[in-house]
Amino acid sequence: MMRARTSAWMVLVVPALAFAHDAPPAHSCAAPTRPADKTNELVWNGFVDAMNAYRACMSAFIEANHAGSDHHRQAANAATEEWNAFVRGSLNVPEDFPWPPETESDR
C-alpha cells in the first residue's frame, strides 16, 4: 500500500514540479549595428569598441547562467541522493533493487 502511494505521488507531483519554474532569464546586452563598408575609421573604431562591449556583456551573461545551472544540478543531485538514502534506509529497499519493477512479461 505504501509503495502504491509513493508511486502515485511520484506520477502526479514530480511531473508538475518539473514545469513549476520561472521563465529563463533574458540578457540585456545590446548588439551594435555594423556600419557601412565605406565608413570612416573613427566610426569603425567605435563599432569595434561597441562589439567588444557586446561580447563582454554576453560572456558575463553566459558565465553567470552556467554557474546558476551548476548550482541547480548540484541541488538536484543532492536531492536524488537524499531520496535514495531514504528509500534504502526507511523502506528497507536494497541498493540493487530492480528499477523499473519487473512486469509480468519479464518473469
Steps between C-alpha positions, in 0.01 A plus 500: 500500500782737592677425174181577304462837677863585435465406134181704467670798660793476261274464196282797592727746678845461345391585142315806630811616683703471181288772339471719810801720445561854387546597139865505396673835543567720199818694452499879481795527261455724197656390171667785311399586146770434244591814308512514120819372337616843382467666841792692648744344744366686802154345452653155452704540819181590685335189357790281614476649850124438505553146370753430778257634760223279353728194512594575863134544595397173332796312650411621849135400450597156371748441782249606766232271360736204472597556865132511594427179314792332676345595837161363389661177381683462833175559690318244284776244549498558876121455507535178300759368745277595794202323343705189425634492857145533633376216280787271600492595869131548575333268254756220531554492127840356408731709285478251215118492502384465139369824355278525316309218666466174315179455301308178451665452159849525658438204731 
